Structures are given as C-alpha cells and as structure tokens.
C-alpha cells in the first residue's frame, strides 16, 4: 500500500519507478504562487513541469529523469528572474 497520496497517484497512473523530485517540485510551486500572488499558479506550475518532462520523454528528446530535471531547472530559472524583478520593483527608493 503506498504511504503517501503522491505514491498512490503515481501507482494509479502507472508511472512506475519515475524518480520525481517531489520536495523540489513543491518548493517551486510554492514560489510560483508567492511570486504571482495567485495560489492557482502552484498547481499550474506543477502541471507544466510534468507536461514538459512527459513531452520531452515522449518525443525522444530525453529520458524521464533528465527531462524532469530540465523542466524544474527551467522553471526555477524563470522564477528566479521573476523574484529578482519583483524585489527590484519593491525596493525602497534611496
């Protein structure tokens, strides 16, 4: 019996032994929601990360592990830029 909802979902969707970095994905999703101020962006970010990895694997561009890491890295890079821009806009004038 799976120990977590995530493990249960992975089994139900027959995703086998796919090595999903859940803590990293969850952190990215929280940052996306905090950056945009919209909680829905957490779910959308997680979906987009998985979709991008699945598409890359399905089209033969990369194996799942590599595609998953690349999708998370790409989102982190975009969010990092968004966080930096937001901090710059909200920095007090000197």
C-alpha positions in Angstrom: 0.0 0.0 0.0 1.5 3.4 -0.9 2.5 5.6 2.0 1.5 8.9 0.5 -1.0 10.4 -1.8 1.8 11.1 -4.2 2.8 7.5 -4.3 -0.8 6.4 -4.6 -1.3 8.7 -7.6 2.0 7.5 -9.2 0.8 3.9 -8.9 -2.7 4.7 -10.1 -1.4 6.5 -13.2 1.1 3.6 -13.8 4.1 5.9 -13.6 6.2 3.1 -12.3 9.6 4.0 -10.9 9.7 7.5 -12.3 12.0 9.5 -10.0 10.0 12.6 -9.3 11.7 15.2 -7.1 8.6 16.0 -5.1 10.2 18.3 -2.5 11.8 20.4 -5.3 8.6 20.5 -7.3 6.6 21.5 -4.2 9.1 24.3 -3.4 8.9 25.6 -7.0 5.1 25.5 -6.9 5.0 27.5 -3.6 7.5 30.1 -5.0 5.3 30.4 -8.2 2.2 31.1 -6.1 4.0 33.5 -3.8 5.6 35.4 -6.8 2.3 35.8 -8.6 0.1 36.2 -5.6 -2.2 33.6 -7.1 -2.5 30.2 -5.4 -3.7 28.6 -8.6 -0.2 29.1 -10.1 1.2 26.4 -7.8 -0.9 23.7 -9.4 -0.3 25.2 -12.9 3.4 25.2 -12.3 3.5 21.6 -11.2 1.3 20.6 -14.2 3.6 22.5 -16.6 6.7 20.9 -15.2 5.2 17.4 -15.6 3.8 18.1 -19.0 7.2 19.4 -20.3 9.0 16.4 -18.9 6.5 14.0 -20.4 6.6 15.7 -23.7 10.4 15.6 -23.9 10.4 12.0 -22.9 7.5 11.0 -25.3 9.2 12.7 -28.3 12.5 11.1 -27.5 14.3 14.3 -26.6 15.4 12.9 -23.2 14.8 10.1 -20.8 12.3 11.0 -18.0 14.9 11.7 -15.3 16.8 14.1 -17.5 13.6 15.7 -18.8 12.2 16.2 -15.3 15.4 17.8 -14.0 15.5 20.1 -17.1 11.9 21.2 -16.7 12.4 22.0 -13.0 15.6 23.9 -13.8 13.9 25.9 -16.5 11.1 26.9 -14.2 13.5 27.7 -11.4 15.4 30.0 -13.7 12.3 31.8 -14.8 11.0 32.1 -11.2 14.4 33.4 -10.1 14.2 36.2 -12.6 10.6 37.0 -11.6 11.6 37.0 -7.9 14.6 39.3 -8.6 12.5 41.7 -10.7 9.8 41.8 -8.0 12.3 42.5 -5.4 13.8 45.3 -7.5 10.3 46.9 -8.1 9.5 46.8 -4.4 12.9 48.0 -3.1 12.5 51.3 -1.2 13.9 54.4 -3.0 17.1 55.8 -1.6 
